[in-house]
Amino acid sequence: MSEEPEEKDSPLTSKLKHLPERPGVYLFKNTRGDVLYVGKAKSLRSRVRSYFHSSASHNIRIQVMVSLACDVSLIITDTEAEALILEEQLIKTHLPRYNVNLKDDKSYPYCKLTLSEMYPRLFLVREKHDPKAEYYGPFPSVKEARQVLRMVYRYFQLRTSKMDLKGQKTYRPCLNFQLKRCLGPCRGTVPVEDYDESVQQVRLFMRGRHHELLEQIKSRMKDASTKLEFEKAAMLRDQARALGRIFEKQTVLDAKGNDQDVFNLFRESNSAGIQVLFIRNGRLLGTDFFFYEECEQVTDDNLLGQVLNRIYMNDKAVMPREILLPFEYSDQQELEKVLNEKSERKVTVQRPQRGRKKELVQMAFNNAKMNLGEQRARTLRDDEVLRRVQGALHLKHLPLTVEAFDISHLSGNQTVASMVSWKRNHASRQDYRKYRIQSIEGPDDFASMKEVLTRRYKRTLSGETPLPNLILI
């Protein structure tokens, strides 16, 4: 039997009596309408009611959430797969307090090749909207993506300018042309066919078809030498040697040249880390690590599911052919169904039992163990810094959240205030704010500071949002 909330007339009590036996997403809300928790269910009726069973063994985090919940909103979907996608979208939109907090939230960068342009460009993006373009990635960080771009510009000389080049108008070439890092199509003297040769080489390079690329460059080098174009032949020789050195440094993990994403998880104390290996064309493109804290009562299945959803349940995701997992994921069939609907090629999600794929999963485990140890060590160092600040300023609590303000103006005009934020001794750039001072005329920093603090903490003082542990002015 289920325990109903004490308030018989509450919206939650009424809805618990009329829940549908359908798949979908549910959102628990507090008295102010703030979303506390987002979840998905094969049966909304069974899943939502399970939170109020007296025999249910929920962890403390969920028990607190249920005690604060005064209403629940439902979104019915046709399939479990649709519920899986919708859950991730709603979590990103509402950032519910009682969903497990992923410490390293991000979207992955990709390299976009604009094949629809007469002279295509390759550049960094985070969105995938152009069906006529090719996207390469994902790259674990912007830094690694930019390293690849620098190699492309250096060895294949694609243009970086955003000008709409259609061969009808000429422009003065930029510095990259002078440095021999661009063919200079803006001059109007570069045949489309010559530029397209470089574009095709870039496509081979980005797809990891390195042997084919080197053979192509060597063939062009021989042709140039036969035609007595010795300067061009020397340039192609240097290009082949440089690329050969780069390819030798890349680790080959799969002799068959598969595209694979490999996952594994490691726990220590109240923390957990999930490691991902991104393998493209059999070579290790990059790795990523997701860090969780205070998650000892959260299942491995739940943590892995959040990372899988974060990587694949968005329009920007580029699908591998294989996703290798360390255990049977509860929503594995639904995940595979969604990915195959989103991908132009078949995607399989599997737990390898033996062979090379099993070794790759073990490699991900070893890296997860190492990275979690390093992350926990950094966290301990951060906590020590916070304890020193607490002692120096005689604070009652650790300054886990800090907000600092400053005022600036131009000779008393255009006064603005800025606020920066730290969380656990790290800059929280998404929380930075800028305020245009509205009620003060002239250079009055004190009155300006009063205005910005009032605007910032008006909702906080009414109990709608929490105060930071430390405010600096």
N, C-alpha and C positions, 0 to 999 in steps of 0.2 A: 504493500500500500504506500501511497505517497503522502508526504506531509505538506499541507498547503500553508502558505504564509498566514501569519496571524491576522492581517488586515483582510477581512472577508470581502470588502468592497473595493479592494485595490485592483487596478488594471491587470496586474500580474495574476492574481487569484482567478479572475474571470477568464483570462486567456488560457491558463493551465487546464481548464475544463473543456476547452474547445480546440485543442491543437490538432492539426491535420496529420494523417499518416502519409506524408509526402516528403521527398527529399527537399532540402533547401538550406538556408542560412538563418541563424538567429542572432539577435543583438540584445544583450541585457543592458538596461539603462537605470541610472539613479533618479532621484527626485527632480534634479535639474534637467533631465533629458540627456545627460552626457553618456556616451557609450562606454560601458565598463568592460565588455567582453564580446568578441565575435567568434562564432563557431559554426561548423557545418554538420549536417546530419543526413543519414540515409532515411531516417524517420524523425521528423521534427517532434512528433508526439512523444516518442520514447526517449529521445535524447534530452529534450528540455525538461521533461518531468523527472529524469534521473537525477538532476541537480537537487531535488527536494525529497528524495527517498531517505528515510531515517537510517537505512542500512548502508547507504553509499559512503565509501571511504575516500572522500575528496581531500586533497592536500589543503594546507592552511590558506594558500593564495585563493583557491576557488571558494573555500568556506567564507572568507571575508567578502569576496565578490558577491556571493549569493545573499549575504546579510545586507548588502547595500542595494541590491537590485529591487526596483519597485515596478519595473515594466519590462516587457520583452517585445521586440519587433521581429516579425517573420518575413522572409522573402522566399516564396516557393519557387523551385526550379523544376524543369522537366526531368533532369537526370542528375545523378551524383557528380558527374563530371562538371556540369555547369555550376553546381554548388562549390566545387573545389576552386574554380576560377574566381567566382564571386567572393568567396571568403577572403582570398588574398587581396582583392581589390578593396574591400571594405576595411581590412586591417590597415592598409596603407593610407586610406582616407581618414579614418577616425583615430588611429594610433591608440587603441584601447589600453587602459592602464593595466588590466589584469591578463592580457595576453603576454606570453613570455617575451621578455625584452631582449632582442638581438642587438648586441653591442656594436656590430659593424655593418649597419644598414647601408646599402649602396645600390646603384645601378651600374651595369657593366658598360664600358666603352667599346665601340666597334670602329673599324675603319670602313668608310664608305667610298666606293668607286663609282663615279657618275658616268655610266656608260652611255647615257642618252645625250651627252654633250659631244660636240665635234672634237674637242680636245679635253678628254676626261680628266678629272681631278681625284685625288685620294686624300681624305681628311677624316678627322675624328668626330664621331657622333655618339649620342646615347639613345636616339630614337630611330626606329626603322619604319619609315612611311613611304619610301619611294620604291615601287615595284620594279622600276626599270634599272635600278642600281644594284650593285653587288655589295654585300656586307661580309666582313671578315672579323672573326672573333668568336667568343668574347675574350677581351683582355682583362686580366685581374686588376689592372690599375691603369690610370691615365699615363703614368710614367712609362710603363712598358709599351703601351700603344704608340706613344710619341717616339720611342726608340725605333720602332718599326718604321714609322713615317720618315724619320731622318735617314734611315738606310735606303728607303725607296727614293727619296729626293736625291740622295747622293749617287746611287748607282743606276737609277733609271730615268732621272731628270724629268719627272712629271711637273707640270706647273702647279703653283700654289695660289695664284691669284683667283679672285672670284669674278673676274670680268667675263662677260658673255661674248665669247670668241666664236664668230661664225665665218671668219675669213673675209669679211667685208670691210673691216676697219683695222688699222694698225695702231700700235701703242709703243711707247718707249720701253725697252726691256728693263726689268728690275735687277737688283744686285745678284739674285740667284743665277741669272744668266751669265753675269760676269764671272761668277765663281764656278761656272760649269756644273751647276746643280739644277738647271732647267734648260730645256731645249729652246725656250723663247718663242712659243707659237704666237705670242702677242705681236711679234714683228711682222707677221703675215707672210713669212718666207719659208715656213716649215710645212712641207707636204703632209697632208693628213695620213698618208700611208706610212711615212717615217715615224710619225708620232704614235700611230697605232701599233707599230712594232714594240715600242717601249711599253705600251698599255698591256699588250698580250704577255710580255715578260713579267710585268707586275702581277698579272692574274696568276701566272704559274708560281711566282714567288710567294704570294699570299695564300695560295692553296697548298703550299708545301711540296709541290712537284719539282723538287730541286734538281734531280738528275736530268729531267727533260729540259729544264731551263739552262743548265750548264752546257748540255749538248747543243742547244740552239745557239748560245753565245759563241761556242767554239766553231760552229759551222759558219756563222757570220764572220768570224775572225779569219777563217781560211779563205772565204770569198773575197774579203777586203785585201788580203795579202796577194791573192791571185790577180786582182785588179790593180796591184801596185799602190793601194791606198794604205801605206804603211802606218801613218799616224792613226787612222781609224782602227787598224788591226792591233796596234799597241794599246789603244784605249780599251778595246774589247778583251785583250789578254789580261790587262790589269783588273778589269771588271770581273772576269771569270775567276781569277786568283783570289780576289777579295771575297767574293760570294762563297767560294769553296771553303775558305777559312771559317766563314760564319756558319756554314752548314755542318762542318766538322764538330763545332762546339755544341750543336743541338743534340739532346739526348733522344735516341730512338727507343721507344718503349713498346712499340707494336710493329713487328716485321711486316704485317699485312697492310699497314698504312691506314688503319681504321680511325674514325672520329669517335672518341670516347670521352665521357665525363665520369670520373671515378670518385666515389664518396666513402668516407669512413668517419667514425666518431670515437672520441676518447673522453673519459670522465676522470676528474680528480677532485675530491672533497665536494664542495658545492658548485663547482664549475664544470663546464663541458666545452669541447671544441669540435667542430666538424671541418674536415679537410676535403678540398676538392682539387682533383688533378684534371686539367683541360688538355686533352690529347687530340691533336689534329694531324691527319695524314701520318699517324704513327709516331709523331714527334711531340714532345712536351711543349705545348704553347705557353702554359703558365699554371700557377696554382692560386688557390685562395683559401682563407681560413675564417671561420665564423665562430665568435666567442660568446658564450652565455655565462651569466653569473646567477647565483641563487636559484638553481634549477634542479636541485637534488630530488625534488618530488615530481619532476616532469619526466615522462617516459622518453626513451631513445627514439621511439617511433614518432612522437610529437615533435621533438627537436629536428629530426631529419626531415619530417614533412614540411616544417616551416622553411628550411633552407631550399628544399626542392621547389616549393611554391614560389619563393622569392626569386629564384633563378629562372624558372620556366613559365610561370603564369603571368606573362605580360607580352605585349605585342613586339617588344624589342628582342626577345629571345631568339637565338640561333640554335637549332637543334642538332645534337650529335646523332650518330647512328645507334650508339649504345650508351646506356646509363648503367653503371655497375654499382650495386649497393652492398653493404655489409650484412644485411639481413632482409627478410621478407617484409617489405613496407605494407602497412595495412591498406593504403589506398593505391596500391601498385597498379591494379587493373584500370582504375579510373584515370590515374596519371598517364599511363601508356595510351589510353584512348584519346585523351585530350591532346597529347603531344603529336599523335599521328594525324589528328584533325588539323593541327596548326602547321605541320611540316609537309614539305613536298616529297620527302622520302620516308621510308619506314623507320620508326624509332622503336627499339626494344629496351625494356627495363628489366634487369635480371640480377639475381644474386649468384655469382659464379661459385662453383663448388671445387674446381680444380684447375690446373693449368696456368697459363700466363695471365689470364684475367683475374684469377684468384691472387696471384702474386701482385698485381696492380692494386687490388683492394688492400692487401697487406701493406704495400708501400704507402698508401693513403693513411692507414692507421699509424704507421711509424711517424709520419709527418704530423699527424694530428696530436700525437703524444708529445712530440718535441715542441710544437708551436704553443700548445696549451701550457706547458711548463714555462716557456718564455713569457707568455701573456700573464700568467699568475705572478711571475717575478716582477713584471712591470707594475701590476696592480698593487703588490705589496709596497713597492717603492713609492707609488703615488700616495698610498694611505699613510706612509711615514711622513711625507711632505705635508699632508693635510693635518696630521697630528701636531706637527711643529707649528703650523699656522694657528691651530686651535690653542696651543699653549701660549704662543706669543701674544695673541689678541684676547686671551682669557675668555674663549667662547665655550658655551655649554655643550655644543654639538660640533661634530666635524663639518667643516665648510664644504660639503659635497656639491652644493650649487652656489655659485658666486655671480653676481651681476654688478658691473661697473659702468659709471656714467661720466660723460664729459660734455662741455658746452663749447661751441665754436661759432664765430661770427666774423664778418668782414666790416671792420670799423663800425660796429653796432648794427649792421644790416644783415639780412638773410641769416638770422640766428638758427642754428640747428643743434640738436643733442644726439649723441650716439650712445648706444648701450652694447657692451660685449658681455658674453656669458661663458662661464666655465662649468663643466660638470665632471666631477671626480678628477680634478687637476688637468683637464684637457679642454681646449677651446671647443665650444659648441656653436659652430658658425651658423647653423640653421636657426638659432635663437637670437642672433644679432639683430638689432633694430636701429632705425634712424627716425628721429622725430623733428618735424619742422615746428619751431616755436611760434605760437599763434597769438598769445595774449600780451606779449611783452614787446615794447618798442625801445630801441636803444640798447647799449651794452650793459645789461643787468644780469650777470651770471647767476646770482642768488635767486632772483625771481624766475629765471629760466629753468633753473634746477628744480625749483618748487613745482613748476608746471609739469615738467617731464616725469617727476616722481609721482605726482598725483595721477597723471594719465596712465602711467605704467601699473600702479598698484591699487587703482580704484576698485577693480574687480577682485583683487586679492583680499582687500580689507573687508569685502562683503562675503568672503568665504568661497568664492567661485574658483579661484586658482590658488595654489600654495605659494607661500613666500620663499624666496631663496634663503639659504643659511647665512649669507653674508652679502651686504650691499656696500659698494665702494663709490664715493663721490669726490 
